[in-house]
Amino acid sequence: MNNKGQIIFKFMLFSLVLLFAIIIISPIKSVIEDSRGDDGLQCSLSTLTVGTALTCIVTDLILPYFILTAVLVGGGIVQFKQ
């Protein structure tokens, strides 16, 4: 495969990774909302322990880290040279 064909193939893989990430974001978001809700961690309370507060922060960071990981994996596919 020539260089132009490899670039097109890599961008197709990059698009596939981003499409997969977009499809998976909605279930991840609902799981995060459920875990932070009244039945879960109860992150809206003012009397949180330090451990619960840190757990709430880490739970909030799951979605941005997932998006960042998907973009970096897609970018790695584009930049990888064989």
Protein Blocks (a to p, Z undefined) as FASTA:
>chain_A
ZZklmmmmmmmmmmmmmmmmmmmmmmmmmmmmmmmmmmlnommbmbbcfklmmmmmmmmm
mmmmmmmmmmmmmmmmmmpcZZ
